[in-house]
Amino acid sequence: QVQLVESGGGLVQAGGSLRLSCAASGRTTSNYVMGWFRQAPGKEREFVARITWSTGSTYYAGSVEGRFTISRDNAKNTVYLQMNSLKPEDTAVYYCAGRTIWVTDYDAWGQGTQVTVSS
């Protein structure tokens, strides 16, 4: 069982930056993918970015590519989401999630952290 705990959310003005962290504990392995998702009020949850533990390969949603960067620190078992040039439409609850490389559905989720971008 993998446990995920997010931190780093908050209130920021448009154009500002925030860094989210996701600490993983439990049965994580190198054959693992960590992702960030977000859900705005009244909207469905959407994919933001993912990273593969073993290779460091990344993938981004088009809406955040070039502004957000996902990274990992293997020694700390932590994944980060650096968010720059934030826009009001980035306002959402951000969730960290995990899955093995052999499946497509994420089966470990954090509790979420609120990000609010004011205009």
HELIX and SHEET records of a PDB file:
HELIX    1   1 ASN A   74  LYS A   76  5                                   3    
HELIX    2   2 PRO A   88  ASP A   90  5                                   3    
SHEET    1   A 4 VAL A   2  SER A   7  0                                        
SHEET    2   A 4 LEU A  18  GLY A  26 -1                                        
SHEET    3   A 4 THR A  78  MET A  83 -1                                        
SHEET    4   A 4 PHE A  68  ASP A  73 -1                                        
SHEET    1   B 6 GLY A  10  GLN A  13  0                                        
SHEET    2   B 6 THR A 113  SER A 118  1                                        
SHEET    3   B 6 ALA A  92  THR A 100 -1                                        
SHEET    4   B 6 TYR A  32  GLN A  39 -1                                        
SHEET    5   B 6 GLU A  46  THR A  52 -1                                        
SHEET    6   B 6 THR A  58  TYR A  60 -1                                        
SHEET    1   C 4 GLY A  10  GLN A  13  0                                        
SHEET    2   C 4 THR A 113  SER A 118  1                                        
SHEET    3   C 4 ALA A  92  THR A 100 -1                                        
SHEET    4   C 4 ALA A 108  TRP A 109 -1                                        
END                                                                             
